[in-house]
């Protein structure tokens, strides 16, 4: 799915529930704003949690030794932050086509 497909789907979803009140152009601005907000938060080393979807985090990779594939010489790869995505239990169950049963809240005795 491309960003254009995503904009199309969001526009259709809004049109079904609220009527044709938003244009594709406005919906594209919303999608772009959301993605920009995610990028800026990750750039600032913040985690982003979207309930029922997953968490975007920054993980710090350690310095490691790798090999140049052309020459076979060892090369040191510096430590660096990388973005990672951890899907929620709900999303994992949806993708696996399994029923999702939320954990019950702790009952007080």
Phi, psi and omega per residue, in radians:
X1 nan 2.285 3.111
X2 -1.649 3.022 3.110
X3 -1.103 -0.636 3.104
X4 -1.101 -0.702 3.082
X5 -1.114 -0.703 3.122
X6 -1.092 -0.786 3.109
X7 -1.054 -0.748 3.123
X8 -1.052 -0.817 -3.138
X9 -1.108 -0.760 -3.135
X10 -1.136 -0.734 3.119
X11 -1.066 -0.780 3.119
X12 -1.096 -0.723 -3.130
X13 -1.109 -0.751 3.120
X14 -1.166 -0.688 -3.137
X15 -1.121 -0.623 3.125
X16 -1.192 -0.677 -3.040
X17 -1.602 -0.617 -3.041
X18 -2.081 0.027 -3.092
X19 1.507 2.998 -3.074
X20 -1.344 1.098 -3.093
X21 -1.635 -0.244 -3.085
X22 -2.149 2.382 3.130
X23 -1.487 2.875 3.084
X24 -1.080 -0.636 -3.127
X25 -1.110 -0.761 3.109
X26 -1.163 -0.691 3.127
X27 -1.133 -0.672 3.096
X28 -1.095 -0.654 3.095
X29 -1.124 -0.677 3.126
X30 -1.150 -0.808 3.127
X31 -1.071 -0.792 3.114
X32 -1.067 -0.721 3.138
X33 -1.122 -0.713 3.105
X34 -1.090 -0.844 -3.130
X35 -1.116 -0.674 3.087
X36 -1.116 -0.687 3.115
X37 -1.122 -0.699 3.097
X38 -1.112 -0.800 -3.138
X39 -1.071 -0.783 -3.131
X40 -1.123 -0.712 3.131
X41 -1.128 -0.751 3.121
X42 -1.165 -0.665 3.101
X43 -1.067 -0.616 3.127
X44 -1.485 0.191 3.097
X45 1.157 0.517 3.099
X46 -1.741 2.566 3.027
X47 -1.508 2.641 3.124
X48 -2.194 2.153 3.128
X49 -2.005 2.118 3.072
X50 -1.970 1.834 -3.070
X51 -0.973 2.346 3.137
X52 1.417 -0.097 -3.135
X53 -2.077 -1.026 3.132
X54 2.790 -3.010 -3.086
X55 -2.220 2.308 3.005
X56 -1.708 2.235 -3.114
X57 -2.318 2.863 2.985
X58 -1.851 2.167 3.102
X59 -2.002 2.445 -3.110
X60 -1.625 2.023 3.069
X61 -1.457 2.433 -3.138
X62 -1.406 2.823 3.020
X63 -1.130 2.425 -3.130
X64 -2.558 2.869 3.085
X65 -1.724 2.350 3.091
X66 -2.250 3.131 3.123
X67 -2.131 2.431 3.018
X68 -1.212 2.089 -3.075
X69 -1.136 -0.447 -3.111
X70 -1.381 -0.771 -3.054
X71 -1.846 -0.352 -3.104
X72 1.443 0.011 3.134
X73 -1.234 2.494 3.072
X74 -1.223 2.466 -3.131
X75 -2.336 2.372 3.100
X76 -1.508 2.218 3.092
X77 -1.773 2.142 -3.059
X78 -1.206 2.745 3.059
X79 -1.173 2.538 3.138
X80 -2.806 2.695 3.063
X81 -1.426 2.454 3.084
X82 -2.301 2.489 3.089
X83 -1.367 2.449 3.074
X84 -2.314 2.721 3.101
X85 -2.149 2.261 3.081
X86 -2.028 1.951 -3.124
X87 -1.203 2.658 3.097
X88 -1.294 2.873 3.088
X89 -1.047 -0.662 3.140
X90 -1.093 -0.778 3.138
X91 -1.180 -0.724 3.107
X92 -1.056 -0.731 3.129
X93 -1.156 -0.683 3.126
X94 -1.098 -0.787 -3.130
X95 -1.157 -0.661 -3.141
X96 -1.394 -0.028 -3.124
X97 1.013 0.755 3.094
X98 -2.015 2.643 3.084
X99 -1.202 2.468 3.133
X100 -1.784 2.190 3.088
X101 -2.058 1.884 3.139
X102 -1.082 2.567 3.122
X103 -1.173 2.371 3.137
X104 -1.194 2.573 3.086
X105 -1.160 2.605 3.135
X106 -1.083 2.156 3.109
X107 -1.507 2.382 3.121
X108 -1.468 2.347 -3.119
X109 -1.516 nan nan
